Amino acid sequence: MKIFCGRANPTTGSVEWLEEDEHYDYHQEIARSSYADMLHDKDRNIKYYQGIRAAVSRVKDRGQKALVLDIGTGTGLLSMMAVTAGADFCYAIEVFKPMADAAVKIVEKNGFSDKIKVINKHSTEVTVGPDGDMPCRANILITELFDTELIGEGALPSYEHAHRHLMQDDCEAVPHRAIVYAQLVESRRMWSWNKLFPIRVQTSLGEQVIVPPSELERCPGAPSVYDIQLNQVSPTDFTVLSDVLPMFSVDFSKQVSSSAACYSRQFEPLASGQAQVVLSWWDIEMDPEGKIKCTMAPFWAHTDPQELQWRDHWMQCVYFLPQEEPVVQGSALCLVAHHDDYCVWYSLQRTSPKKNGRIHPARPVCDCQAHLLWNRPRFGEINDQHRTDQYAQALRTVLKPDSICLCVSDGSLLSMLAHYLGAEQVLTIESSAASHRLMKKIFKANHLEDKINVIEKRPELLTSADLEGKKHALDFRESKEAEPHPLWEYPCRSLSEPQQILTFDFRQPVPPQSVRAEGSIELRRPGRSHGAVLWMEYHLTPDSTISTGLLKPAEDKGYCCWNPHCKQAVYFFSTMLDPRAPLGGPQTVSYTVEFQPLTGDVTMDFTLSDTLGDEH
């Protein structure tokens, strides 16, 4: 069996698909998924069990056997909850074979094999009848098919099919209902994750402004949601323009439709400003009375902020309006939520669609290429004027009137900086067709289409003919990072001081062999040691450095300030130091790091040693 595994390039936002053969360790894909976070979500687990127990009781009170269908069973946890709650039998559906095999073993290990049947199929392929996967329809439907957007994992089509073909009429469902909420805000920071702002460059001839092409300004953006830990966003980074609005709900106990729909909510803006962003989240109610509720609300909309549950599998959503629109405090508007079978998007209208008879707009599609080429943090990074100033200052120190510059970075604006700062000639490599088209548009909008030579080729395939036989004085590259995580969203403390691991001199040829480093790091602060973080510091000049990780030294207690535009490479330990062990002296982490220059792969091994010299 072969499988394609996606690997995201956090710098450009592109996804590289790698084909893995039958020897690939699929358990690693499972380990890197959200299964562990879901299983450790105490609030989720308690609410699901309470809802399942209540549903089983309602069915039993009607004098019926409790027959459960669990779609997307994963580890089989919810099925085992159902049997523990008194269900007579449970059909656990799991399409991913490695996970289904694991579920079979977990169910057997816990002694539930006689009451749980794991079916390795997609739910739409499950058959009902004497010779089918299920002898009869079920009367309790249990699912956990939800992502941060609620419907992005195909929940609606799965529910639609299940009610038509696998469930009895008047069945019970856990969860019973979902409610989607939205709040309109103005936020220059979040808007910078979606649009290209004018970028200012100070030159010897005065200020130059890099302007975005009109296509980027008009583009409605990509339909994909930006899921984020809103609790980690400072309240000073946005202005609330509306109350929290319940936009729509889905009753999972009845026939569900996956057809496109829209829902309008009239509101009066709380303040005047520019409507740019819609923040959204959802609640799920596990019972018909709504007494057992699991909420994704951020702290300012939570009924009890002290009871916030940390989640990485369900967060909150940031949606961008197609265009920013002015709103006036107290002047009524309509926020409209649209969805199809997999996506949600929002629009702002002056009157209700029901009143003006307008048909809801189709799903937004990026036609400028930028939203396909750059991910949200990359937009923010490019719009960071301070970062641009640092690069410009570094270029000023090395550029000469006869400099010929080669920019090796898809979708980078460094080539434009080099031109404005006086390079004689600038070439930029755009290895993808998307980046080639986008940069052509940006150059044209700034009247540079004849000033910068674009080479559509992978860097390793360059020849002297591509470079017109000239040697280049400057070669800027930007990094690829492995296993990226945006640590600014995750509260964490550093237990050690930063330590230099590897050094790369971009003025020298890339070594063909692997680069290896060994050493140890002292843990200077007590706490749980979960893993190690890698990032790059680019020394643009001896006096100018840009960090993709820590922006300043950690505080006394170790609290970190991470670069909000970059993702850091996180390597999790398989075990961690016992937090109860007293720190009688410095504890150390021994490491081995190996970097493969030709592929960009980084492998790391760690050994944690406590004060007694024991290894973990």
C-alpha positions in Angstrom: 0.0 0.0 0.0 1.2 3.5 -0.9 0.0 6.8 0.5 0.6 10.5 -0.2 1.7 12.4 2.8 1.5 16.2 2.8 4.4 18.3 4.0 3.8 22.1 4.2 6.4 24.6 3.5 5.6 27.3 6.1 7.6 29.9 4.3 5.7 29.9 1.1 2.5 28.1 2.2 2.9 25.5 -0.5 2.2 21.8 0.2 4.7 19.2 -1.0 3.2 15.7 -1.5 5.5 12.8 -0.9 4.7 9.2 -1.9 5.5 6.8 0.9 5.9 3.1 0.2 4.7 0.0 2.1 7.6 0.3 4.6 6.5 3.7 5.8 5.7 3.9 9.5 2.0 5.0 9.3 2.0 5.2 13.1 4.0 8.4 12.7 1.2 10.0 10.7 -1.2 9.0 13.5 1.1 10.4 16.1 1.4 13.7 14.3 -2.4 14.0 13.9 -4.8 15.3 16.5 -5.8 12.0 18.0 -3.7 12.5 21.1 -5.0 16.0 21.7 -8.6 14.7 21.3 -8.0 11.8 23.7 -6.6 14.2 26.3 -9.4 16.7 26.0 -11.0 16.0 29.4 -14.0 18.4 28.8 -14.8 16.8 25.4 -14.6 13.3 26.9 -16.8 14.0 29.9 -19.4 15.8 27.8 -19.5 13.0 25.2 -19.9 10.3 27.9 -22.6 12.2 29.6 -24.4 12.7 26.3 -24.0 9.0 25.3 -25.2 7.8 28.7 -28.3 10.0 28.4 -29.1 8.9 24.9 -28.8 5.2 25.8 -31.2 5.8 28.7 -33.7 7.5 26.5 -33.7 4.5 24.1 -33.9 2.0 26.9 -36.8 3.9 28.4 -38.7 3.4 25.1 -38.2 -0.4 25.5 -35.8 -0.6 22.7 -32.3 -2.1 22.4 -29.6 0.5 22.1 -27.9 0.0 18.8 -25.1 2.5 18.2 -23.4 3.6 15.0 -20.1 5.4 15.6 -18.8 7.1 12.4 -15.1 7.9 12.5 -14.4 5.9 15.6 -10.6 6.5 15.6 -9.3 4.7 18.6 -12.8 3.4 19.5 -13.1 5.5 22.6 -16.7 6.7 22.0 -17.8 3.2 21.1 -16.3 1.9 24.4 -18.1 4.7 26.2 -21.4 3.6 24.6 -21.0 0.0 25.7 -19.9 1.1 29.2 -23.1 3.3 29.3 -25.3 0.2 28.6 -25.5 0.0 24.8 -26.4 -3.4 23.5 -24.1 -3.3 20.4 -22.0 -0.8 18.6 -20.8 -0.6 15.0 -17.6 1.4 14.8 -16.8 2.8 11.4 -13.2 3.8 10.5 -12.0 4.3 6.9 -8.2 4.7 7.7 -6.9 1.1 7.9 -4.0 1.7 10.2 -6.3 3.4 12.6 -9.0 0.7 12.2 -6.4 -2.0 13.0 -5.4 -0.1 16.1 -9.1 0.3 17.2 -9.6 -3.5 16.9 -6.6 -4.1 19.2 -7.8 -1.4 21.7 -11.3 -2.7 21.8 -10.0 -6.3 22.3 -7.5 -5.1 25.0 -10.4 -3.5 26.9 -12.7 -6.5 26.7 -15.3 -5.1 24.4 -14.9 -7.3 21.3 -18.2 -9.1 21.9 -20.2 -5.8 21.7 -18.1 -3.6 19.3 -17.6 -4.4 15.6 -15.0 -2.3 13.9 -15.8 -1.8 10.2 -12.9 -0.6 8.0 -15.0 1.3 5.4 -16.2 4.8 4.7 -19.6 5.2 6.2 -21.1 5.7 2.8 -20.0 2.1 1.8 -21.5 0.4 4.9 -24.3 -2.0 4.0 -27.4 -2.9 6.0 -29.2 -6.3 5.9 -28.8 -10.0 6.7 -25.6 -10.2 4.7 -24.5 -6.6 5.3 -22.0 -5.0 7.7 -25.0 -4.2 10.0 -28.0 -6.5 10.2 -30.3 -3.6 10.9 -30.3 0.2 11.2 -29.0 1.7 14.4 -31.0 4.0 16.7 -28.1 6.0 18.3 -25.7 7.9 16.1 -22.4 9.0 17.6 -19.9 11.0 15.7 -16.9 13.2 16.1 -16.5 14.4 12.5 -15.9 18.0 13.4 -13.0 20.3 12.7 -12.4 23.9 13.8 -14.8 25.0 11.1 -17.4 22.3 12.2 -18.1 21.0 8.7 -14.7 20.9 7.1 -14.2 17.2 7.5 -17.3 16.3 5.6 -19.7 16.1 8.5 -22.8 17.2 6.6 -22.6 14.6 3.7 -21.8 11.9 6.3 -24.8 12.8 8.4 -27.0 13.1 5.3 -26.1 9.6 4.1 -26.3 8.0 7.6 -29.8 9.3 8.2 -31.0 8.1 4.8 -29.4 4.7 4.8 -28.1 3.6 8.3 -30.3 5.1 11.0 -33.8 4.4 12.2 -36.4 7.2 12.1 -36.5 9.3 15.3 -33.0 8.2 16.3 -30.9 9.8 19.0 -27.7 11.6 18.1 -24.7 12.5 20.2 -24.0 15.4 19.8 -27.6 16.4 19.4 -27.0 19.9 18.0 -24.3 22.4 16.9 -24.6 26.2 16.9 -22.2 28.4 15.0 -21.4 31.9 16.3 -19.8 34.9 14.7 -18.4 38.3 15.6 -17.5 41.1 13.3 -14.2 42.9 14.0 -11.7 45.4 12.6 -8.1 44.2 12.9 -5.2 45.6 10.9 -3.1 42.7 12.1 -5.5 40.0 11.0 -6.2 41.8 7.7 -2.5 41.8 7.1 -2.8 38.0 6.9 -5.0 38.3 3.9 -4.1 41.4 1.8 -0.8 42.8 0.6 -0.2 46.2 2.0 1.9 49.0 0.4 5.5 48.5 1.5 7.8 51.5 1.9 11.5 51.4 1.0 13.9 54.3 1.8 16.4 54.8 -1.0 19.0 57.4 -1.9 16.4 58.9 -4.3 13.7 59.2 -1.6 10.9 56.9 -0.5 9.7 54.2 -2.9 6.4 52.4 -2.3 5.8 48.8 -3.5 2.1 48.7 -4.3 -0.1 45.6 -4.6 -1.6 44.8 -8.0 -5.3 45.6 -8.4 -6.0 41.9 -8.8 -4.8 41.3 -5.2 -6.9 44.2 -3.9 -10.0 42.9 -5.6 -9.4 39.2 -4.9 -11.9 37.7 -2.5 -9.2 35.4 -1.1 -9.1 31.7 -0.6 -12.1 29.7 0.8 -10.0 28.0 3.4 -10.5 29.1 7.0 -7.6 30.3 9.2 -7.9 28.3 12.4 -6.2 30.0 15.3 -5.9 30.1 19.1 -7.9 33.3 19.6 -7.2 33.3 23.3 -3.6 34.1 22.5 -4.4 37.1 20.4 -4.1 40.3 22.3 -7.5 42.2 22.7 -5.6 45.3 21.5 -5.1 43.7 18.1 -8.8 44.0 17.1 -11.8 46.2 17.6 -15.2 44.5 18.2 -17.8 45.8 15.8 -20.7 43.5 16.7 -22.1 41.4 19.5 -21.6 37.7 19.3 -24.2 36.5 16.8 -25.7 33.0 16.6 -25.5 32.4 12.8 -27.0 28.9 12.3 -27.5 25.5 13.9 -27.6 21.9 12.8 -29.8 19.3 14.4 -27.9 16.0 14.1 -30.9 13.9 15.3 -32.9 14.7 12.1 -32.2 14.5 8.4 -29.3 16.7 7.6 -28.8 18.5 4.3 -25.4 19.1 2.7 -26.8 21.5 0.1 -25.6 25.1 0.0 -27.4 27.5 2.3 -27.1 31.0 3.7 -28.2 32.5 7.1 -28.6 36.2 7.7 -28.4 38.0 11.1 -29.2 41.7 11.4 -27.2 43.7 13.9 -26.3 47.2 14.8 -22.5 47.9 14.9 -21.2 48.6 18.4 -18.6 51.0 16.9 -17.8 52.7 13.6 -14.8 51.3 11.7 -13.7 49.1 8.9 -15.4 45.7 8.8 -12.6 43.3 7.8 -12.7 40.0 9.7 -15.3 37.6 11.1 -14.3 35.6 14.2 -16.3 32.4 14.5 -16.6 29.3 16.7 -19.2 26.7 17.7 -20.9 24.9 20.6 -22.1 21.4 20.5 -25.0 20.3 22.7 -24.9 16.6 23.6 -28.6 16.3 24.6 -31.9 17.7 23.3 -32.3 20.0 26.4 -29.0 21.7 25.8 -27.8 20.9 29.4 -24.6 19.1 28.3 -22.7 21.6 26.3 -19.1 21.7 24.9 -18.1 25.2 23.8 -15.2 26.5 21.6 -15.9 30.1 22.7 -12.8 32.3 23.3 -12.4 33.7 26.8 -14.4 37.0 26.2 -17.4 35.0 25.1 -17.1 32.1 27.5 -19.7 31.8 30.3 -16.9 30.8 32.7 -13.4 31.8 31.5 -11.9 30.0 34.4 -13.1 26.7 32.9 -11.5 27.2 29.5 -10.2 23.9 28.0 -7.0 23.9 26.1 -7.6 22.4 22.6 -5.4 22.0 19.6 -7.9 19.9 17.5 -10.7 22.4 17.8 -9.8 26.1 17.9 -11.5 29.2 16.6 -11.9 30.5 13.0 -10.8 33.7 11.3 -12.7 34.5 8.1 -11.9 37.4 5.9 -14.6 39.4 4.2 -14.1 39.7 0.4 -13.3 43.4 0.8 -13.1 45.7 3.9 -16.3 47.8 4.3 -17.0 50.9 6.4 -19.6 50.5 9.1 -21.3 53.2 11.2 -22.2 52.6 14.8 -25.9 52.0 15.2 -26.6 51.7 11.5 -28.2 48.3 10.9 -26.4 45.7 8.7 -26.7 42.0 7.9 -24.0 39.5 8.5 -24.5 36.5 6.2 -23.0 33.1 6.8 -22.8 30.9 3.7 -21.9 27.2 3.5 -21.7 24.4 1.1 -20.9 20.8 2.0 -17.4 21.5 3.2 -16.8 25.3 3.6 -18.2 28.3 5.4 -17.7 31.9 4.3 -19.2 35.3 5.3 -20.4 38.4 3.6 -21.7 41.8 4.8 -24.9 43.2 3.3 -26.9 46.4 3.9 -30.2 44.6 3.8 -31.3 41.0 4.4 -31.0 38.6 1.4 -34.6 37.6 2.0 -35.7 41.2 1.5 -33.7 42.0 -1.6 -34.1 38.6 -3.2 -30.3 38.2 -3.8 -28.9 34.8 -4.3 -26.1 34.0 -1.9 -22.7 34.4 -3.5 -20.7 31.3 -4.6 -17.7 30.1 -2.6 -14.9 32.7 -2.9 -12.1 31.6 -5.2 -8.6 33.2 -5.3 -7.9 34.5 -8.8 -4.8 36.5 -8.0 -2.5 33.5 -7.1 -1.3 35.1 -3.9 -3.6 33.3 -1.6 -2.6 30.0 -3.2 1.1 30.8 -3.0 1.4 32.5 0.4 -0.1 31.2 3.6 -1.5 33.5 6.3 1.7 33.9 8.3 3.6 34.6 5.1 1.2 37.4 4.2 1.9 38.8 7.7 5.6 38.4 7.3 5.7 40.2 4.0 3.5 43.0 5.4 5.9 43.5 8.4 7.5 46.9 7.7 10.1 46.4 10.4 11.2 43.2 8.8 11.4 44.9 5.4 13.5 47.7 6.9 15.9 45.2 8.3 16.4 43.5 5.0 16.8 46.9 3.3 19.4 48.0 5.8 21.3 44.8 5.2 21.2 45.2 1.4 22.5 48.8 1.7 25.7 47.5 3.4 26.5 45.0 0.7 25.2 46.4 -2.5 27.6 48.2 -5.0 26.7 50.1 -8.2 27.8 47.1 -10.2 26.1 44.4 -8.1 24.3 41.6 -9.9 21.7 40.1 -7.5 20.1 36.6 -7.6 17.1 36.1 -5.5 16.3 32.4 -4.8 12.9 32.4 -3.1 9.5 31.8 -4.5 7.2 34.8 -4.0 9.8 37.0 -2.3 9.9 40.8 -2.7 13.7 40.9 -2.0 14.4 41.3 -5.7 12.4 44.6 -5.7 14.3 45.8 -2.6 17.6 45.1 -4.4 16.5 47.0 -7.5 15.3 50.0 -5.6 18.5 50.1 -3.5 20.7 50.4 -6.6 21.7 46.9 -7.9 22.8 47.0 -11.5 20.9 43.9 -12.4 18.4 41.7 -10.5 17.3 38.1 -11.3 14.8 36.2 -9.3 14.0 32.5 -9.5 10.4 31.5 -9.4 10.3 27.7 -9.6 6.5 27.4 -9.6 4.1 28.6 -12.3 2.0 30.2 -9.6 4.8 32.3 -8.1 6.0 33.2 -11.6 2.6 34.6 -12.5 2.2 36.4 -9.2 5.6 38.1 -9.3 5.0 39.2 -12.9 1.8 40.9 -11.7 3.6 42.6 -8.8 6.4 43.8 -11.0 4.0 45.1 -13.6 2.0 47.1 -11.0 5.2 48.7 -9.9 6.6 49.3 -13.5 9.4 46.8 -13.0 8.5 44.2 -15.6 11.5 45.2 -17.6 13.8 45.8 -14.7 13.8 42.4 -13.0 14.5 39.2 -14.9 12.3 36.3 -13.8 13.7 32.7 -14.2 11.0 30.0 -14.0 13.3 27.1 -13.0 14.3 25.2 -9.9 17.5 26.5 -8.4 19.4 23.3 -8.8 18.7 23.3 -12.5 20.2 26.7 -13.2 22.9 26.9 -15.8 25.3 29.8 -16.6 23.1 30.5 -19.6 20.2 31.3 -17.3 22.4 33.7 -15.5 23.7 35.2 -18.7 27.2 34.0 -17.9 27.5 36.5 -15.0 28.6 35.8 -11.4 26.3 37.1 -8.7 27.3 39.2 -5.7 24.2 38.4 -3.7 22.2 35.2 -3.1 19.3 35.5 -0.7 17.5 32.4 0.4 14.7 31.8 2.9 14.2 28.8 5.0 12.1 25.6 5.0 11.2 24.4 8.4 10.3 20.8 9.4 7.2 20.0 11.6 6.2 23.6 11.9 4.2 25.0 14.8 3.2 28.7 15.4 4.4 28.8 19.0 3.1 32.3 19.5 -0.3 30.7 19.8 0.8 28.2 22.4 1.7 29.3 26.0 5.1 27.8 26.8 8.2 28.4 28.9 11.8 27.9 28.1 13.7 25.7 30.5 17.1 26.5 29.0 18.8 29.4 27.4 19.0 29.4 23.5 22.0 27.6 22.1 23.5 27.7 18.7 23.4 24.2 17.0 24.4 24.6 13.4 25.8 27.5 11.3 25.3 27.9 7.6 27.5 30.2 5.5 25.5 31.2 2.5 28.6 32.7 0.9 30.0 29.2 0.5 28.9 26.3 -1.7 26.3 24.0 -0.1 28.0 20.9 1.2 26.9 17.7 -0.6 27.2 15.6 2.6 25.1 15.8 5.7 26.0 18.2 8.4 26.0 16.8 11.9 26.3 18.4 15.4 26.4 17.0 18.9 26.2 18.6 22.3 24.2 19.2 25.4 21.9 21.9 26.8 21.5 22.7 30.5 18.0 23.0 31.9 18.2 26.0 34.2 14.5 26.2 35.2 12.3 23.6 36.8 9.3 22.3 34.8 8.0 19.7 32.4 10.5 19.2 29.5 8.3 18.3 26.6 10.5 18.9 23.6 13.0 21.1 21.8 12.4 24.0 19.4 14.6 24.9 16.4 14.6 28.1 14.5 16.8 30.1 12.3 18.5 33.5 12.9 19.5 35.2 9.7 22.6 37.4 10.1 21.9 39.8 7.2 25.0 41.8 8.2 27.3 41.7 11.3 24.9 44.3 12.9 21.5 43.1 11.6 19.8 39.8 12.5 16.3 38.5 11.9 15.0 35.7 14.1 12.3 33.3 13.0 12.0 32.2 16.7 12.6 34.1 19.9 12.4 37.8 19.4 14.0 38.7 22.8 15.5 36.8 25.7 13.0 34.8 27.8 11.7 36.4 31.0 13.0 35.3 34.4 10.3 32.6 34.6 11.0 31.5 31.0 8.0 33.0 29.2 8.8 33.3 25.5 8.0 35.9 22.9 8.0 34.1 19.5 8.0 35.6 16.0 4.2 35.8 15.1 4.9 35.5 11.3 6.9 32.3 11.5 6.4 28.7 12.5 9.1 27.0 14.6 10.3 23.4 14.2 9.2 21.5 17.3 10.6 18.1 18.2 8.7 16.4 20.9 10.3 14.1 23.4 8.9 10.6 23.8 9.3 11.0 27.6 9.7 14.0 29.8 11.5 14.8 33.0 9.5 14.0 36.1 8.2 17.4 37.2 8.2 16.2 40.9 11.9 15.4 40.8 13.8 18.1 42.8 16.4 20.0 40.8 19.5 19.4 43.0 21.8 20.6 40.1 21.7 21.3 36.4 19.9 18.8 34.3 21.1 18.3 30.8 19.7 17.3 27.4 22.2 15.7 25.1 21.4 16.0 21.4 22.5 14.9 18.0 21.3 16.9 15.0 21.8 15.9 11.4 20.9 18.1 8.4 20.6 16.9 4.8 21.5 19.9 2.6 20.1 18.4 -0.6 16.7 17.6 0.8 16.4 20.0 3.7 15.5 17.2 6.1 16.5 17.5 9.8 16.7 14.6 12.2 17.3 14.9 15.9 17.9 12.6 18.8 17.7 13.6 22.5 18.7 12.1 25.8 17.4 13.6 29.0 19.6 13.1 32.1 18.5 13.9 35.6 20.6 14.9 38.6 21.3 11.2 39.4 22.6 10.5 36.0 19.6 8.4 34.9 18.7 8.7 31.3 15.1 9.2 30.0 
